[in-house]
Amino acid sequence: MDDFQNDLRHAGNELSELEDDLDHMTPIGRDTDTVQSQINEVKDFNGRLYEKQDLVEELAGKAQDLVTKGYMSEKDPRFLQTENLQKQHSKLGRCRQIISYKSHSLF
């Protein structure tokens, strides 16, 4: 259970870091160098977000296993935290889609 809790904390920190990166992205630039840099930034963000999808799905599976085996209930804060991580990741995914659309519209 301690490992699971540590994994939850780690995933939460990583998703929060992605949110911070998203918050610090600047508006679309006007010159070619800035735009190219921003496209690379978006590609990097998308790659890191995609990697976190596996982590979040793995944690959700572990949480469900722990509930099924009777080690925790669906009302356990750790189970609820996995649901919140899934929601947070989904929200970041929607933002990623918007950003990708805007970056593709530049070309």
WOZIGI-V668372 format. One record per pair of residues at least 12 apart in sequence whose C-alpha atoms are under 6 Angstrom apart, sorted by sequence separation. I is the first residue (numbers start at 1). J is the second residue. D is the distance in Angstrom with one decimal. If there is no record, write none. Layout:
((I,J,D) (I,J,D))
//
This chain:
((63,79,5.8) (60,82,5.7))
//
